[in-house]
């Protein structure tokens, strides 16, 4: 037999063996509100028998036991070592994240292949020392090999896709999503806290959207679908969820005759497929006259809890910031919302805040120290009367400084006045809604509104 052919067959066999498991089961999680589908932010799975836990983060809602519980893929982190994290989550559902730590500036090449060695996605760039984050969007394949190569080293990880749908048709795609600087503490390495599972173990599942849902405890013995029940808001008829071009899903809420996103926008891509520029430097941000986004404190880990911060120019960019059929609300549309709930005076600001708050007297999932949440307040805690679930994503000032995460929720309107632009904001420690016009260079959250 030809030596090259023999080695190729041997390599393929080793890859297939690396994916094989003695046994596995799929636990699938979903949620409903008034019989309408509700996207979940995350699901905490705790093993009450053996101890340990793991968490699924949106859009992943499938736990594959024996794939997820195998901890061999998790590497020890060394602050001065080239390191590629296991993708997170894994298995994933259409989209997953990969972190890369490089100890010094390097020319980086990333390739994603199927198990037969066909290249499906490619990235090359010169990156500075630090922790860099990438999003991978799957095609139709189930198994992927992602290889990161530098000048003197190379690492490969295995990834399992549990979703049959794709975001970009049948094509895979890898996108650079951020730099956390000189940090090598990967979230994915702490996702599995010695989580083990044996048949007969009792598991507890906790689902998160804007409030916590507990109480589902089971001992799975095979493939299982679990459905969490939510209430407290009315999803938009026929549009209980909307998905942006990056594949992020958002719950919706009907308030009066307006259909709002129930969460802050997270997209890094305009609706026509063009990338929104990610501007991290303070002076560059201050001089912008075109659309841009940033993660709070230039830290990608804030994306999940609070979404992105956009300057005003992004909200009116002709390429479209919101998903198809949605738009950044006008000043009059914000007024229609506040008129419906009774105005902007106290306590109407509290009525738009998420109930997730430190020391919330409402208890349950509302009383939490885990982000996303508001800081503690003596009297003006969030009551979320209408399901808007406003969260304090903070802001970025025109000079590039970041402020008020956990303390203030800021949302753009799409109209400007005399060189400034309208926005709304609420604070953790008082109950009214502020209407103001300010610098277009500030970074604020965005809530999209469905077109009539």
TIMI-204778 format. One record per residue (C-alpha): residue number from 1; residue in one letter; x, y, z. Coordinates in steps of 0.02 Angstrom, whole numbers, plus 50000, padded with zeros to 5 digits. Last residue first. Layout:
% TIMI-204778
+-----+------+-------+-------+-------+
:  nr : rest :  east : north :    up :
+-----+------+-------+-------+-------+
: NUM :    A :     X :     Y :     Z :
...
+-----+------+-------+-------+-------+
This chain:
% TIMI-204778
+-----+------+-------+-------+-------+
:  nr : rest :  east : north :    up :
+-----+------+-------+-------+-------+
: 452 :    X : 47737 : 52399 : 50594 :
: 451 :    X : 47924 : 52372 : 50608 :
: 450 :    X : 47985 : 52280 : 50764 :
: 449 :    X : 48086 : 52382 : 50889 :
: 448 :    X : 48270 : 52354 : 50925 :
: 447 :    X : 48349 : 52390 : 51094 :
: 446 :    X : 48523 : 52466 : 51084 :
: 445 :    X : 48653 : 52492 : 51219 :
: 444 :    X : 48761 : 52647 : 51225 :
: 443 :    X : 48933 : 52706 : 51170 :
: 442 :    X : 48956 : 52894 : 51164 :
: 441 :    X : 49019 : 52971 : 51003 :
: 440 :    X : 48849 : 53045 : 50960 :
: 439 :    X : 48867 : 53162 : 51108 :
: 438 :    X : 48709 : 53193 : 51208 :
: 437 :    X : 48521 : 53220 : 51205 :
: 436 :    X : 48423 : 53168 : 51358 :
: 435 :    X : 48266 : 53081 : 51419 :
: 434 :    X : 48283 : 53006 : 51593 :
: 433 :    X : 48162 : 52877 : 51661 :
: 432 :    X : 48116 : 52886 : 51846 :
: 431 :    X : 48140 : 52762 : 51987 :
: 430 :    X : 48303 : 52802 : 52073 :
: 429 :    X : 48450 : 52703 : 52138 :
: 428 :    X : 48495 : 52585 : 51994 :
: 427 :    X : 48484 : 52719 : 51861 :
: 426 :    X : 48378 : 52732 : 51702 :
: 425 :    X : 48427 : 52797 : 51530 :
: 424 :    X : 48347 : 52855 : 51369 :
: 423 :    X : 48433 : 52925 : 51214 :
: 422 :    X : 48424 : 53068 : 51090 :
: 421 :    X : 48571 : 53122 : 50983 :
: 420 :    X : 48686 : 53274 : 50977 :
: 419 :    X : 48741 : 53388 : 50835 :
: 418 :    X : 48592 : 53504 : 50847 :
: 417 :    X : 48464 : 53363 : 50870 :
: 416 :    X : 48482 : 53181 : 50822 :
: 415 :    X : 48361 : 53038 : 50796 :
: 414 :    X : 48385 : 52849 : 50804 :
: 413 :    X : 48358 : 52827 : 50990 :
: 412 :    X : 48496 : 52750 : 51094 :
: 411 :    X : 48478 : 52651 : 51255 :
: 410 :    X : 48570 : 52673 : 51420 :
: 409 :    X : 48549 : 52564 : 51578 :
: 408 :    X : 48643 : 52626 : 51731 :
: 407 :    X : 48722 : 52551 : 51886 :
: 406 :    X : 48776 : 52373 : 51847 :
: 405 :    X : 48902 : 52441 : 51722 :
: 404 :    X : 48913 : 52628 : 51757 :
: 403 :    X : 49068 : 52689 : 51665 :
: 402 :    X : 49191 : 52658 : 51522 :
: 401 :    X : 49314 : 52791 : 51461 :
: 400 :    X : 49337 : 52818 : 51272 :
: 399 :    X : 49335 : 53009 : 51267 :
: 398 :    X : 49156 : 53008 : 51200 :
: 397 :    X : 49104 : 52909 : 51354 :
: 396 :    X : 49069 : 52723 : 51347 :
: 395 :    X : 48910 : 52667 : 51433 :
: 394 :    X : 48838 : 52553 : 51567 :
: 393 :    X : 48752 : 52389 : 51522 :
: 392 :    X : 48626 : 52410 : 51662 :
: 391 :    X : 48483 : 52294 : 51610 :
: 390 :    X : 48305 : 52336 : 51559 :
: 389 :    X : 48187 : 52187 : 51574 :
: 388 :    X : 48053 : 52254 : 51456 :
: 387 :    X : 47934 : 52124 : 51530 :
: 386 :    X : 47796 : 52247 : 51574 :
: 385 :    X : 47804 : 52256 : 51764 :
: 384 :    X : 47992 : 52230 : 51774 :
: 383 :    X : 47998 : 52264 : 51962 :
: 382 :    X : 48173 : 52336 : 51972 :
: 381 :    X : 48229 : 52404 : 52140 :
: 380 :    X : 48207 : 52585 : 52189 :
: 379 :    X : 48199 : 52570 : 52379 :
: 378 :    X : 48370 : 52552 : 52460 :
: 377 :    X : 48462 : 52503 : 52302 :
: 376 :    X : 48577 : 52355 : 52271 :
: 375 :    X : 48671 : 52350 : 52106 :
: 374 :    X : 48574 : 52294 : 51954 :
: 373 :    X : 48595 : 52123 : 51874 :
: 372 :    X : 48672 : 52029 : 51728 :
: 371 :    X : 48777 : 51971 : 51812 :
: 370 :    X : 48769 : 51864 : 51969 :
: 369 :    X : 48734 : 51946 : 52138 :
: 368 :    X : 48555 : 51888 : 52138 :
: 367 :    X : 48382 : 51922 : 52211 :
: 366 :    X : 48267 : 51919 : 52060 :
: 365 :    X : 48289 : 51731 : 52037 :
: 364 :    X : 48191 : 51702 : 52196 :
: 363 :    X : 48173 : 51854 : 52308 :
: 362 :    X : 48066 : 52007 : 52270 :
: 361 :    X : 48160 : 52103 : 52406 :
: 360 :    X : 48306 : 52122 : 52284 :
: 359 :    X : 48470 : 52111 : 52381 :
: 358 :    X : 48577 : 52131 : 52223 :
: 357 :    X : 48460 : 52150 : 52075 :
: 356 :    X : 48379 : 52047 : 51937 :
: 355 :    X : 48205 : 52124 : 51928 :
: 354 :    X : 48245 : 52191 : 51755 :
: 353 :    X : 48209 : 52376 : 51747 :
: 352 :    X : 48059 : 52445 : 51650 :
: 351 :    X : 47943 : 52457 : 51801 :
: 350 :    X : 48084 : 52535 : 51903 :
: 349 :    X : 48088 : 52679 : 51778 :
: 348 :    X : 47899 : 52698 : 51799 :
: 347 :    X : 47916 : 52724 : 51987 :
: 346 :    X : 47952 : 52870 : 51974 :
: 345 :    X : 47918 : 52992 : 51832 :
: 344 :    X : 47937 : 52949 : 51648 :
: 343 :    X : 47756 : 52925 : 51599 :
: 342 :    X : 47612 : 52805 : 51630 :
: 341 :    X : 47667 : 52638 : 51553 :
: 340 :    X : 47590 : 52682 : 51385 :
: 339 :    X : 47662 : 52858 : 51383 :
: 338 :    X : 47836 : 52785 : 51415 :
: 337 :    X : 47822 : 52671 : 51264 :
: 336 :    X : 47746 : 52803 : 51149 :
: 335 :    X : 47885 : 52923 : 51201 :
: 334 :    X : 48016 : 52794 : 51149 :
: 333 :    X : 47926 : 52781 : 50982 :
: 332 :    X : 47928 : 52970 : 50964 :
: 331 :    X : 48117 : 52974 : 50992 :
: 330 :    X : 48140 : 52844 : 50856 :
: 329 :    X : 48170 : 52661 : 50891 :
: 328 :    X : 48318 : 52568 : 50813 :
: 327 :    X : 48240 : 52455 : 50682 :
: 326 :    X : 48166 : 52282 : 50652 :
: 325 :    X : 48098 : 52190 : 50498 :
: 324 :    X : 48269 : 52122 : 50452 :
: 323 :    X : 48381 : 52118 : 50606 :
: 322 :    X : 48443 : 52282 : 50682 :
: 321 :    X : 48600 : 52378 : 50631 :
: 320 :    X : 48559 : 52411 : 50449 :
: 319 :    X : 48686 : 52440 : 50309 :
: 318 :    X : 48625 : 52620 : 50294 :
: 317 :    X : 48703 : 52662 : 50463 :
: 316 :    X : 48579 : 52751 : 50576 :
: 315 :    X : 48611 : 52655 : 50738 :
: 314 :    X : 48796 : 52635 : 50699 :
: 313 :    X : 48820 : 52824 : 50698 :
: 312 :    X : 48752 : 52834 : 50875 :
: 311 :    X : 48900 : 52739 : 50949 :
: 310 :    X : 48867 : 52560 : 50995 :
: 309 :    X : 48891 : 52467 : 51160 :
: 308 :    X : 48871 : 52279 : 51143 :
: 307 :    X : 48764 : 52155 : 51238 :
: 306 :    X : 48734 : 52157 : 51426 :
: 305 :    X : 48753 : 51983 : 51501 :
: 304 :    X : 48823 : 51888 : 51351 :
: 303 :    X : 48938 : 52021 : 51281 :
: 302 :    X : 49017 : 52065 : 51449 :
: 301 :    X : 49145 : 51923 : 51429 :
: 300 :    X : 49213 : 52014 : 51275 :
: 299 :    X : 49307 : 52140 : 51383 :
: 298 :    X : 49351 : 52304 : 51297 :
: 297 :    X : 49292 : 52390 : 51459 :
: 296 :    X : 49114 : 52361 : 51397 :
: 295 :    X : 49119 : 52277 : 51227 :
: 294 :    X : 49138 : 52397 : 51082 :
: 293 :    X : 49040 : 52450 : 50929 :
: 292 :    X : 49067 : 52566 : 50782 :
: 291 :    X : 48971 : 52671 : 50655 :
: 290 :    X : 49053 : 52819 : 50570 :
: 289 :    X : 49104 : 52993 : 50628 :
: 288 :    X : 49235 : 52929 : 50749 :
: 287 :    X : 49361 : 53047 : 50829 :
: 286 :    X : 49331 : 52998 : 51011 :
: 285 :    X : 49338 : 52812 : 50972 :
: 284 :    X : 49510 : 52830 : 50892 :
: 283 :    X : 49571 : 52926 : 51044 :
: 282 :    X : 49507 : 52794 : 51165 :
: 281 :    X : 49568 : 52639 : 51073 :
: 280 :    X : 49450 : 52489 : 51064 :
: 279 :    X : 49360 : 52518 : 50899 :
: 278 :    X : 49266 : 52366 : 50833 :
: 277 :    X : 49207 : 52411 : 50658 :
: 276 :    X : 49039 : 52339 : 50613 :
: 275 :    X : 49067 : 52200 : 50486 :
: 274 :    X : 48963 : 52202 : 50328 :
: 273 :    X : 48837 : 52060 : 50308 :
: 272 :    X : 48687 : 52165 : 50252 :
: 271 :    X : 48616 : 52165 : 50428 :
: 270 :    X : 48770 : 52246 : 50499 :
: 269 :    X : 48887 : 52129 : 50593 :
: 268 :    X : 48948 : 52135 : 50773 :
: 267 :    X : 48776 : 52093 : 50841 :
: 266 :    X : 48741 : 52096 : 51027 :
: 265 :    X : 48579 : 52198 : 51046 :
: 264 :    X : 48510 : 52219 : 51222 :
: 263 :    X : 48370 : 52101 : 51275 :
: 262 :    X : 48179 : 52096 : 51275 :
: 261 :    X : 48173 : 52154 : 51095 :
: 260 :    X : 48017 : 52260 : 51078 :
: 259 :    X : 47848 : 52238 : 50993 :
: 258 :    X : 47740 : 52393 : 51013 :
: 257 :    X : 47550 : 52393 : 51025 :
: 256 :    X : 47549 : 52411 : 51214 :
: 255 :    X : 47705 : 52320 : 51269 :
: 254 :    X : 47730 : 52155 : 51176 :
: 253 :    X : 47893 : 52070 : 51225 :
: 252 :    X : 48026 : 51982 : 51122 :
: 251 :    X : 48161 : 51856 : 51168 :
: 250 :    X : 48325 : 51875 : 51076 :
: 249 :    X : 48431 : 51751 : 50978 :
: 248 :    X : 48610 : 51783 : 50924 :
: 247 :    X : 48650 : 51703 : 50755 :
: 246 :    X : 48771 : 51837 : 50695 :
: 245 :    X : 48638 : 51903 : 50573 :
: 244 :    X : 48515 : 51933 : 50714 :
: 243 :    X : 48383 : 51809 : 50773 :
: 242 :    X : 48209 : 51856 : 50834 :
: 241 :    X : 48100 : 51771 : 50965 :
: 240 :    X : 47916 : 51766 : 51015 :
: 239 :    X : 47874 : 51833 : 50843 :
: 238 :    X : 47701 : 51765 : 50795 :
: 237 :    X : 47618 : 51869 : 50929 :
: 236 :    X : 47752 : 51968 : 51022 :
: 235 :    X : 47788 : 51881 : 51187 :
: 234 :    X : 47678 : 51931 : 51335 :
: 233 :    X : 47769 : 51946 : 51501 :
: 232 :    X : 47763 : 51869 : 51674 :
: 231 :    X : 47774 : 51685 : 51626 :
: 230 :    X : 47908 : 51557 : 51593 :
: 229 :    X : 47892 : 51367 : 51583 :
: 228 :    X : 48049 : 51262 : 51561 :
: 227 :    X : 48042 : 51114 : 51441 :
: 226 :    X : 48159 : 50965 : 51459 :
: 225 :    X : 48192 : 50846 : 51314 :
: 224 :    X : 48276 : 50680 : 51355 :
: 223 :    X : 48394 : 50555 : 51274 :
: 222 :    X : 48428 : 50415 : 51395 :
: 221 :    X : 48435 : 50368 : 51580 :
: 220 :    X : 48405 : 50540 : 51652 :
: 219 :    X : 48388 : 50561 : 51840 :
: 218 :    X : 48281 : 50717 : 51860 :
: 217 :    X : 48265 : 50882 : 51951 :
: 216 :    X : 48175 : 51030 : 51875 :
: 215 :    X : 48139 : 51150 : 52018 :
: 214 :    X : 48221 : 51312 : 51966 :
: 213 :    X : 48182 : 51457 : 51851 :
: 212 :    X : 48287 : 51614 : 51870 :
: 211 :    X : 48230 : 51781 : 51801 :
: 210 :    X : 48279 : 51878 : 51646 :
: 209 :    X : 48323 : 51722 : 51548 :
: 208 :    X : 48401 : 51584 : 51650 :
: 207 :    X : 48366 : 51398 : 51666 :
: 206 :    X : 48416 : 51290 : 51815 :
: 205 :    X : 48432 : 51102 : 51792 :
: 204 :    X : 48462 : 50983 : 51938 :
: 203 :    X : 48535 : 50811 : 51905 :
: 202 :    X : 48513 : 50650 : 52005 :
: 201 :    X : 48638 : 50513 : 51958 :
: 200 :    X : 48562 : 50346 : 51909 :
: 199 :    X : 48675 : 50319 : 51759 :
: 198 :    X : 48843 : 50399 : 51795 :
: 197 :    X : 48897 : 50578 : 51770 :
: 196 :    X : 49051 : 50681 : 51806 :
: 195 :    X : 49076 : 50870 : 51817 :
: 194 :    X : 49249 : 50911 : 51882 :
: 193 :    X : 49200 : 51096 : 51867 :
: 192 :    X : 49171 : 51103 : 51681 :
: 191 :    X : 49154 : 51283 : 51621 :
: 190 :    X : 49314 : 51335 : 51706 :
: 189 :    X : 49427 : 51304 : 51558 :
: 188 :    X : 49300 : 51383 : 51443 :
: 187 :    X : 49311 : 51548 : 51535 :
: 186 :    X : 49492 : 51564 : 51489 :
: 185 :    X : 49609 : 51647 : 51613 :
: 184 :    X : 49750 : 51703 : 51498 :
: 183 :    X : 49741 : 51892 : 51513 :
: 182 :    X : 49862 : 52020 : 51441 :
: 181 :    X : 49733 : 52107 : 51332 :
: 180 :    X : 49553 : 52053 : 51319 :
: 179 :    X : 49555 : 52059 : 51128 :
: 178 :    X : 49395 : 52037 : 51029 :
: 177 :    X : 49280 : 51954 : 50904 :
: 176 :    X : 49387 : 51882 : 50764 :
: 175 :    X : 49269 : 51787 : 50648 :
: 174 :    X : 49272 : 51606 : 50588 :
: 173 :    X : 49146 : 51549 : 50456 :
: 172 :    X : 49077 : 51383 : 50397 :
: 171 :    X : 48973 : 51381 : 50238 :
: 170 :    X : 48810 : 51286 : 50211 :
: 169 :    X : 48698 : 51438 : 50228 :
: 168 :    X : 48782 : 51566 : 50340 :
: 167 :    X : 48689 : 51535 : 50503 :
: 166 :    X : 48674 : 51347 : 50489 :
: 165 :    X : 48541 : 51223 : 50546 :
: 164 :    X : 48579 : 51042 : 50590 :
: 163 :    X : 48639 : 51085 : 50766 :
: 162 :    X : 48741 : 50969 : 50878 :
: 161 :    X : 48911 : 51029 : 50817 :
: 160 :    X : 49059 : 50943 : 50900 :
: 159 :    X : 49230 : 51025 : 50907 :
: 158 :    X : 49403 : 50947 : 50920 :
: 157 :    X : 49554 : 51055 : 50963 :
: 156 :    X : 49721 : 51075 : 50875 :
: 155 :    X : 49879 : 51165 : 50932 :
: 154 :    X : 50029 : 51231 : 50836 :
: 153 :    X : 50198 : 51302 : 50885 :
: 152 :    X : 50350 : 51396 : 50822 :
: 151 :    X : 50289 : 51540 : 50715 :
: 150 :    X : 50107 : 51520 : 50764 :
: 149 :    X : 49975 : 51393 : 50715 :
: 148 :    X : 49796 : 51371 : 50775 :
: 147 :    X : 49706 : 51214 : 50717 :
: 146 :    X : 49518 : 51186 : 50729 :
: 145 :    X : 49457 : 51010 : 50691 :
: 144 :    X : 49270 : 50995 : 50659 :
: 143 :    X : 49136 : 50862 : 50682 :
: 142 :    X : 48950 : 50875 : 50640 :
: 141 :    X : 48963 : 50954 : 50468 :
: 140 :    X : 48824 : 51062 : 50395 :
: 139 :    X : 48914 : 51228 : 50415 :
: 138 :    X : 48964 : 51295 : 50583 :
: 137 :    X : 48993 : 51472 : 50643 :
: 136 :    X : 49154 : 51498 : 50741 :
: 135 :    X : 49176 : 51652 : 50851 :
: 134 :    X : 49352 : 51704 : 50897 :
: 133 :    X : 49426 : 51781 : 51055 :
: 132 :    X : 49604 : 51842 : 51084 :
: 131 :    X : 49696 : 51838 : 51251 :
: 130 :    X : 49860 : 51931 : 51253 :
: 129 :    X : 50020 : 51969 : 51160 :
: 128 :    X : 49988 : 52058 : 50994 :
: 127 :    X : 49912 : 51975 : 50840 :
: 126 :    X : 49974 : 51968 : 50659 :
: 125 :    X : 49833 : 51897 : 50552 :
: 124 :    X : 49769 : 51743 : 50463 :
: 123 :    X : 49596 : 51661 : 50468 :
: 122 :    X : 49526 : 51511 : 50372 :
: 121 :    X : 49366 : 51410 : 50363 :
: 120 :    X : 49312 : 51244 : 50286 :
: 119 :    X : 49476 : 51157 : 50243 :
: 118 :    X : 49448 : 50975 : 50194 :
: 117 :    X : 49547 : 50858 : 50307 :
: 116 :    X : 49428 : 50711 : 50307 :
: 115 :    X : 49372 : 50750 : 50485 :
: 114 :    X : 49314 : 50923 : 50430 :
: 113 :    X : 49438 : 51065 : 50437 :
: 112 :    X : 49453 : 51234 : 50523 :
: 111 :    X : 49611 : 51334 : 50496 :
: 110 :    X : 49686 : 51471 : 50604 :
: 109 :    X : 49849 : 51559 : 50561 :
: 108 :    X : 49934 : 51677 : 50682 :
: 107 :    X : 50086 : 51785 : 50650 :
: 106 :    X : 50148 : 51821 : 50826 :
: 105 :    X : 50167 : 51958 : 50956 :
: 104 :    X : 50214 : 51878 : 51121 :
: 103 :    X : 50139 : 51759 : 51250 :
: 102 :    X : 49991 : 51710 : 51141 :
: 101 :    X : 49824 : 51662 : 51221 :
: 100 :    X : 49686 : 51601 : 51107 :
:  99 :    X : 49502 : 51588 : 51153 :
:  98 :    X : 49372 : 51493 : 51051 :
:  97 :    X : 49185 : 51529 : 51048 :
:  96 :    X : 49041 : 51427 : 50976 :
:  95 :    X : 48899 : 51447 : 50851 :
:  94 :    X : 48781 : 51327 : 50762 :
:  93 :    X : 48731 : 51228 : 50916 :
:  92 :    X : 48883 : 51183 : 51019 :
:  91 :    X : 48952 : 51025 : 51097 :
:  90 :    X : 49058 : 51106 : 51165 :
:  89 :    X : 49014 : 51278 : 51230 :
:  88 :    X : 49145 : 51347 : 51225 :
:  87 :    X : 49286 : 51289 : 51114 :
:  86 :    X : 49429 : 51209 : 51208 :
:  85 :    X : 49556 : 51345 : 51240 :
:  84 :    X : 49710 : 51371 : 51133 :
:  83 :    X : 49869 : 51410 : 51227 :
:  82 :    X : 50041 : 51483 : 51185 :
:  81 :    X : 50127 : 51483 : 51354 :
:  80 :    X : 50183 : 51627 : 51464 :
:  79 :    X : 50032 : 51641 : 51578 :
:  78 :    X : 50019 : 51452 : 51590 :
:  77 :    X : 49846 : 51375 : 51584 :
:  76 :    X : 49824 : 51190 : 51615 :
:  75 :    X : 49729 : 51110 : 51473 :
:  74 :    X : 49549 : 51056 : 51462 :
:  73 :    X : 49525 : 50925 : 51325 :
:  72 :    X : 49540 : 50780 : 51447 :
:  71 :    X : 49387 : 50837 : 51546 :
:  70 :    X : 49263 : 50714 : 51471 :
:  69 :    X : 49098 : 50770 : 51543 :
:  68 :    X : 49045 : 50866 : 51387 :
:  67 :    X : 49065 : 50718 : 51269 :
:  66 :    X : 49013 : 50589 : 51398 :
:  65 :    X : 48846 : 50679 : 51419 :
:  64 :    X : 48792 : 50779 : 51269 :
:  63 :    X : 48707 : 50935 : 51337 :
:  62 :    X : 48601 : 51025 : 51208 :
:  61 :    X : 48541 : 51206 : 51225 :
:  60 :    X : 48684 : 51300 : 51141 :
:  59 :    X : 48631 : 51472 : 51079 :
:  58 :    X : 48652 : 51522 : 51216 :
:  57 :    X : 48765 : 51463 : 51357 :
:  56 :    X : 48766 : 51289 : 51431 :
:  55 :    X : 48835 : 51275 : 51608 :
:  54 :    X : 48924 : 51136 : 51702 :
:  53 :    X : 48915 : 51073 : 51879 :
:  52 :    X : 49005 : 50969 : 52009 :
:  51 :    X : 48937 : 50856 : 52145 :
:  50 :    X : 48922 : 50667 : 52134 :
:  49 :    X : 48737 : 50644 : 52174 :
:  48 :    X : 48668 : 50820 : 52153 :
:  47 :    X : 48751 : 50840 : 51982 :
:  46 :    X : 48716 : 51019 : 51935 :
:  45 :    X : 48667 : 51083 : 51762 :
:  44 :    X : 48655 : 51273 : 51740 :
:  43 :    X : 48562 : 51325 : 51583 :
:  42 :    X : 48597 : 51489 : 51495 :
:  41 :    X : 48517 : 51636 : 51404 :
:  40 :    X : 48365 : 51536 : 51349 :
:  39 :    X : 48261 : 51572 : 51196 :
:  38 :    X : 48072 : 51569 : 51229 :
:  37 :    X : 47952 : 51472 : 51115 :
:  36 :    X : 47769 : 51516 : 51129 :
:  35 :    X : 47646 : 51407 : 51225 :
:  34 :    X : 47603 : 51549 : 51345 :
:  33 :    X : 47790 : 51565 : 51380 :
:  32 :    X : 47896 : 51416 : 51331 :
:  31 :    X : 48070 : 51350 : 51360 :
:  30 :    X : 48189 : 51223 : 51283 :
:  29 :    X : 48325 : 51106 : 51344 :
:  28 :    X : 48394 : 50951 : 51258 :
:  27 :    X : 48485 : 50815 : 51354 :
:  26 :    X : 48578 : 50703 : 51232 :
:  25 :    X : 48646 : 50536 : 51291 :
:  24 :    X : 48815 : 50454 : 51270 :
:  23 :    X : 48902 : 50287 : 51275 :
:  22 :    X : 49073 : 50212 : 51240 :
:  21 :    X : 49131 : 50369 : 51153 :
:  20 :    X : 49204 : 50400 : 50980 :
:  19 :    X : 49275 : 50570 : 50935 :
:  18 :    X : 49457 : 50525 : 50963 :
:  17 :    X : 49428 : 50359 : 50875 :
:  16 :    X : 49370 : 50451 : 50719 :
:  15 :    X : 49525 : 50561 : 50722 :
:  14 :    X : 49640 : 50411 : 50747 :
:  13 :    X : 49559 : 50321 : 50601 :
:  12 :    X : 49579 : 50473 : 50489 :
:  11 :    X : 49763 : 50481 : 50533 :
:  10 :    X : 49786 : 50295 : 50495 :
:   9 :    X : 49697 : 50312 : 50329 :
:   8 :    X : 49807 : 50460 : 50283 :
:   7 :    X : 49963 : 50367 : 50338 :
:   6 :    X : 49918 : 50218 : 50229 :
:   5 :    X : 49881 : 50329 : 50080 :
:   4 :    X : 50049 : 50416 : 50100 :
:   3 :    X : 50140 : 50250 : 50116 :
:   2 :    X : 50062 : 50176 : 49959 :
:   1 :    X : 50000 : 50000 : 50000 :
+-----+------+-------+-------+-------+
